[in-house]
Amino acid sequence: MALHRQAMGEQADARLAVRPQLRWPAARAGAVVEGGGELPRYRLPAGPMDPETAYQLVHDELILDGNARLNLATFVTTWMDPHADRLMAECAAKNMIDKDEYPQTAELEARCVNILADLWHAPDARDAVGCSTTGSSEACMLAGLAMTRRWRARRRAAGLPADRPNLVMGANVQVCWEKFARYWDVEPRLVPLAPGRTHLTADEAARHCDENTVGVVAILGSTFDGTYEPVAEIAAALDRLAAGGGPDVPVHVDAASGGFVAPFCDPDLVWDFRLDRVASINASGHKYGLVYPGVGWVLWRDHDHLPEELVFHVDYLGGTMPTFALNFSRPGAQIVAQYYSLLRFGHEGYRQVMQGCRDVAARLSDTIAAMGPFELVSDGATGIPAFAFTIREAGGSGSVGGAGGAGGAGFSVFDVSELLRTRGWQVPAYRFPPALDELAVLRVVVRNGFGPDLADHLAADLRRVVDRLTASGHPAPVGDEPASTGFHH
């Protein structure tokens, strides 16, 4: 979660104005509105108020939030049908951890784990083990912990030191993996990117492994450009490394987005438990799993890959239950919504939704590529339904844009992103990680609900932005990156 500082000085004394018509029902209810219609903004009010007044105050503040349907930065689901909304409202008070109180919600969680084990080709779904999480960040941390503990156990059993673990991954990993490494004192071996190589490759993965490597993370759907990392090739390279006397390194597949795309759009792609070296997989139910945040899933191919010492058996809520999580209480509504989506869509429904998203991404990327100043970094036609593009170099050399992704256009990707916001579009502009940080791009994520008509509107607005910037020149020195612009996972 974001960190917030305590309000100090004049800010701490800021007031929240209550409109006159909202004071009347409060007065009739005998509630007190302080200070002639004002409330403290950063302190607790002295007394209660009418619920309708409180609702309207909060509702009015939230008008300033963006329109989720126009947010092309986030991978997170922003729309579900009214039946899902109703189910989630009915389950809002259910505590997922209390399986004695809510045994049927726990049963639905177990069904989801089994469905995913089957979808991801666990060798024997009865032996696969998994759980829900608050999202893929927690799921990744649990998978990282399991790999680290198994590595330590093997080292100690062999009488070897177990105090310098490392984790191999591309520099394009989501920040949760860097958090994992820092929080649990694991060296993050971030494999640098390079021109023409925007993610981890098999040769680079094997080259960075040694006896202290707890695992390799392969990403199925990079947040930077939407591409799949070559999981099967990475596993094969690690097979050769082990066969040649090198370390025997497991693979974790971070399929936060791709875990709900590849099984339906790319059924012949081998990336999951069909590969013996894949020890665990995570996915976000609240991304292409078509559920509101926050719910994630993590599965291990069998019980041997999840050390028993990490599992706690809790009985103070009633029945005894095994649990593996970084938190305790959390809502059961998202679990119910995940089961609803799996039940409602089925295999063919998910395929239609994911293929529809991919078709829109491919069509939109073709349209953008045809606009003079832009060059695609990825096309959205393969991988997850997301693509990145930059500004073409002068002369159409095909090389990436220079400072600020300006290329030869005289304006930067950051300028384009800022002007698109005036129409409500959130299209993030950001740089790739070091060793490829000269590449600055814009990225579009196509989710369920962003159809061809909205894509056409975005393309039309993008053309207007390009025409305006071309006619007026860039509004700021090339390379200036607005402070408000950042990379959105």
N, C-alpha and C positions, 0 to 999 in steps of 0.2 A: 504494500500500500504506500501511497505518497506520504512523505513526512511533512508535517505542518508545524510552524513555530507559533508560540504563544503571542497573541496580540499585545503590544506594549504602547504606553503613552496615549496619544490622542486616538489611535486606532482602537485601543481597548475600550474607550468610552463611546465608540460609534453607536448610533441609534438606528433602529429599524422603524420606519414610519408605518402607521396603520391608517389606511384610508378611512375617512369619516363614516362611510356607509358600512364599514366592517366593525366599527365601534358599537353600533346600535344593538346588534344581536348579542354582543358580549355584555353590554350593560344590562339588557333584559335578563340575561342568565345569571346576573350577579357577579360576573367576572370583572377583574380589575385590569384596565389598560393604563399602563404607567405614563407619566410625563405628558399628559395632554395628547395622547395618541401615538406615543413612541415607546419602543421596547428596546432593551439592551441587545446589541448584536452579538456580543462575545461573552455575555454573562447570563446566568439563569434568571428569568423573570421572577418577580416577587410572588406572583400568584398564578392561578389557572386562568384560562380563557376559553371562550366558546370554541368548540372543535371546528365549526365552519370557518370562523375567523382564522384559526391557526392553519387550517387547510389552505385557505386562499392566500395567506402570506407566503407559505412555502411554494404553492403552485405558481404564484407570480414571479418568484425568484427563479424558478426553473425554466421560465420562458427564455432566459438567456442561454440555455444550453443549445447545442447545435441540433440540426435535424438528422437523426440517425440514418435515415434512408439515403441521405446525401453524403454520408461519411464513407469515403472510399479508402480510408486509412486503416480502419479496424477490420480484423478477421472475425470479430465476434457477431453472433446472430443478433439481429435487431428487430426481427419480426417473427411471431408465431401466430397461429390461427386462434380464434376466440375459444375453441374447445381446450386448447393447451393453456390459454390464459385462465380459464375457469378452473381447470385441474390444479394449476399452480396456486391459485388463490385458496382453494380448498385445503391445500397441503402446506400453506405458508407457516403454520405453527408447529409442524412436525419436525422433531429433532432427529436427524439421520442416525446419530450415534445410539439412540435409545431403541435398540432392536427388540427389547422385551415389550415396550409400549407400542411400537409400530412394526410388528413382525411382517406385515404384508408389504410395507415399504421396503423392508430389508429383502424380502423375496423378489421384489421387482429389481432391486439392485443386483441380486444374484443372477436373475435372468439376463440383465444387460451384459454382465461379465461373460456369461455363457455365449450369448449372441456374438460378442466381439471375439471371443476365443475361436469360434467357428469361422467368423468372417476373416480373421487373420491367420487361419490355417494352423492353429495349435495342433501338434502331433497327436495329442489325445486330449480333447476338451475336458475330459473328466479330471485330468491331472493338472491342467493349467490353473493358475491362481491369479486373482486380480482384485481390484477394489476401485471404488469411485474416489475422486479427490475434488478439491475446490477448483481445479483447473490443471492445465498441463504443467504449470510451474511447480506445483506441489508434486505432481506425478513424476516429473523429471528428478526432483530431489529424492523421492523415495527410490526410484530406479538407481540413481547414483549411489545412494547409501547401500543398497543391496550389492551392487558391484564392488564397492569399496570393502565391505565386510567380507565378502567371499574371497577377495584378493588377500586380505590380511590373514584370513584363516588358512589359506593355502601356504602363504609365506611362513607363518609360524609353525605349521605342521612340518615344513621342510627345514626348520631351524634357521630361517633367514630373517633379516630385519624387515619390518613392515611399517616403517615410519616415513616413507617418502613416496606416497602414491601419486600418480598423475593420471589425467584423463585427456585423451586425444580427441580433438574436435576442430572443425573449421572455424576460422575467425568470424564466420557469418552466423554463428549460433545465437539463439535468443538469449537475452541477458540472464535468464534463470539459471543457465549452466555456469555462468561466471559467478553468480551468487552462490550456487552449490559449492563450487571450488573454494570460494573465500570462506564461507561459513563452516565448512568441514575440513579445512586445511588440506585440500587436494590441489596439486599443481595443475593449472589449466594449460595444456599444451595446445595453444591456438595456432592451427596451421594457417600461415598467411595466404591471402588470395593473390591473384596476379592478373594482368590483362588477359582476357579470354578465359579466366578460371574464377568463377564467382562463388564456388563452393568446394567442399572437400572432395578429393579424388582418391582412388584406391592406392596408387603408388605413394602419395603423400601421407595417407593414413598409416600405412605399414611402416614407412620410413621414420615416423615419429614415435613408434612404439618401442618400449624396452621392457625389462623385467619388472619395472615398477608401474607399468600401465594397468590400471584397473579395468579399462574398457575404451572402446571407440564409440563416439556418438555420431550417427548418420541421420541426416535430416530429410524427411520426406515432405518437402514443401518449405523451402527457405523463405523466411520473412522478408529478405532483401529483394528477391526477384521471383519468388514462387516456384523455382525449379526443384526437382527431385535430385537428391544426391544418389550416386550409383551404389545402392546398398549391396546388391549381389556382387558387384565387382570388388567392393571393399571387403566383403566377407571372404571372397576367393583369395584376395591378396593376403588376408590374415591367415587363411588356411595354408597358403604356401609358406608364410613366415613360420608358422608352428611346425610344419612338416620339415622345414630346413633347420630345426633345432632352436628356433626363436621362441619367444613367449607365446603362450596360448591365450589370446585376448578375445573376450566376448564383445558383442556389438549390442548397443541399445539403439533402437530406432525411435527418434523423436518425430512422431507422425502427428504432431499437434493439429495440423490442418489436413495433411495427406491421408491420414488413417481413415477418414470418412469420404475420401475422393477416389483413391487408387482402386479399392475393391470394386467400385462400380464403373469407373471410366477406363481403368487399365487392368482388367482382370488377369491378363497374361503376364503382367509385370511381377517378378519374383522379388519381394522385398521384406516379407514377413517371417513367420515361424516356419515357413517351408525351408528357410536357410538354417541349418543346424547351429550356426554361430550366433544367431539372433537370440539373445537371452531374455529381452524384455522390450515392450512397446508401450508408448503412451499416445493418447489422442485427446483432443479437446471436444467434449460433447457440445460445448457452447460456441464452437466454430462451425465447421461444416457438418457437425453432428446435429445441427438444426435445433439447438436448445438455447434459451437465454442464459447468460452467465449467472453463477459460475459452477461448472461441472466438468471434470476431466476423468480420464480412465487410465489405469496402468495395469498391464498384465505381464506375468512371467510365464515362460513356456512350461515350467513345472515347479513343484515345491522345492526342488533342490536349488533353484536359482533365487529363492527368497529365504535368507537365513532365518531360522526360527527365533533367534535371539532378538530380532527386530519386531517381532509380533507380541503385542501385549494382550492379556486376557483379563477383561474388566467385568466385574460382577456387581458393582455397587448400585447400578440402575435396575437390577433385578436378575435377569438371566446372564449367564456367562457368555462372552463374545470375544472372538479374536479381532484385534484392530491394529492397523498399520497406517498411521497418519501423522502429520505434523501439528494438527489441531485436534479438537475434540468435538464440541457441539457445532453443528451446521445444519442448514435447512434441508429437508427431504424433498422439497418441491421440485428441484431440478432433476432429481433422480426419477421422480414420477414422470416429469416432462420428457426425459430421455426415453423411458420405456414407451411412452405414448408415441413419440416420433418414430421409434423403431417399428412399433405396431402399425401405426397409421400409414407410413410410407412403404414399408417392406423393401425388398431388394430392388424391384423395378421402379418404385417411386423414388428411392434415393438416386438410382441411376438417371432418371429423367431430370431430377433437380440438378444434380452435379453436372451432367452433360449440358443442360441448358445454361448453367453458369459458365461453363467452359466455352460454349459456342458464343455467348455474348462477349466474353473476354477476348476471344480470337478475332471476332468481327471488329470490336472497338480498337484493338491493337493494330489491325490492318488499316483502319481509318486514320489513326494517329500517325502511323508510319508514312502514310501518303501525304501528310502535311509537311510542308517544306523543311521546317527547322528540326524535326524530331527523328531520332534513331532508336530502334528497339534494343533493349538489353535482353529481354525475354518476351515471349509472344502470347502467353496465356493459353496457347493451344495444347501444350503439354504441361505436366506438373499440375499444381493447383490452379484454380481460375483467377490468377493474379499475374500482372506483368509490370515491368519497369521500363522506362524510356528516358533518354537523355537528349541533349541538344547536339545536333550534328556539327562536326567541325567544318570550318570554312572550306569550300571546294569539294564537299561531299567525300572526304577521304575515308570515311567510315570509322575513324578513330574517335575515342570518347571525348566529350566536352571537357574543356579546360577548367579554369578557376570558376567555381560556382556552377559548373555544368553549363557554361555560357556558349562554348563552341564558337561558331562564327556568327551567331545570331545577334550579338550585341546585348542580350539579356540572359538571365540565368534561370535555372529551374526554380529557384527560390522566388524570383519575381513572378513566374507563372503561377506557383502555388498560392502566393498572396493575392493575386488578382482573381483567381478562381473562388477564393473565399467570399468575395463580394457578391457572388451569386449563390452562396451557401455551400459550395462544394468543398469538401476537405480531401485534398489530394496531397499527401505528404511529399516533401522534398527533403532529401538527406544524402549523405555521402556513404559510400561503402567503407568497410573497415580498413585500417592501415595496410599499406602495400597496394591498395587499390583505392585509396581515399581521394585520388584525383577524379574518380568517377562519381559525379553527383547526378541523382536521378529523381524522377517522379514515379510514384507507384500507384496502380489502381487495383483494388481488390473487389472482385465481383462476387457478391453473395446472393443467396436466395432473396428475391424481391427486387433486385436490380436488373430489370429486363431490358429488352432492345430499345424501348421508347426512352427510358431514362438515359441509356447509353448514347442515343442520338442527341439528347439535350446536352449531355456533357461534351460531346464532340463539337456541337455548335458553339457552346460557350468557350471551349478551348480555342476554336478558330477566331472568335472575337477577341480573346485575350492576346493571341499571337498578332492579329492585325493591329491592335492598340499598341502593343509593345514595339512592333516594327515601325509604326508611324511616328511614335513619340520618342523612341529611344528608351533604353532601360531607365527605370525610375531611380535607381541607386547605382553606385559604382559596381562594376562587374565583380562578382565574388562576394559582395556583402550578403551575409546570411541573416535574415530577420531573427531577432532573439526569440520570437514566438514560434519559429518553425523548428520542428524536431522530427526525429524518426519515430513513427508510431508502429508498434508491433500489433 
